[in-house]
Amino acid sequence: MQQHPFKVTSVMTDFLQLLAEVKEKTPSFPETPQFRRCRKYLYKQKHQWQLFVRESRFIW
């Protein structure tokens, strides 16, 4: 069976959670373009993963 590229989902989710907490605790956290790009990319990957799971009807 082929490895699916979205296997990093739990790491991505943890990372997004961590980012949210950092921003909450530090309102002055810099919103750099790189940071925004990174976050957008992570959200997109996470969303694609959820769609992939939903459409595949996996039996875990």
ZIUR-V43240 format. One line per field, one symbol per residue. phi: phi as a letter, one per 30 degrees, with the letter a starting at -180 (. if undefined). A space follows every 50 residues. Layout:
BEGIN
phi = ???
END
This chain:
BEGIN
phi = .ddddcddeddddeddddeddddddbededddedddddddddddeddddd deddddhdcd
END
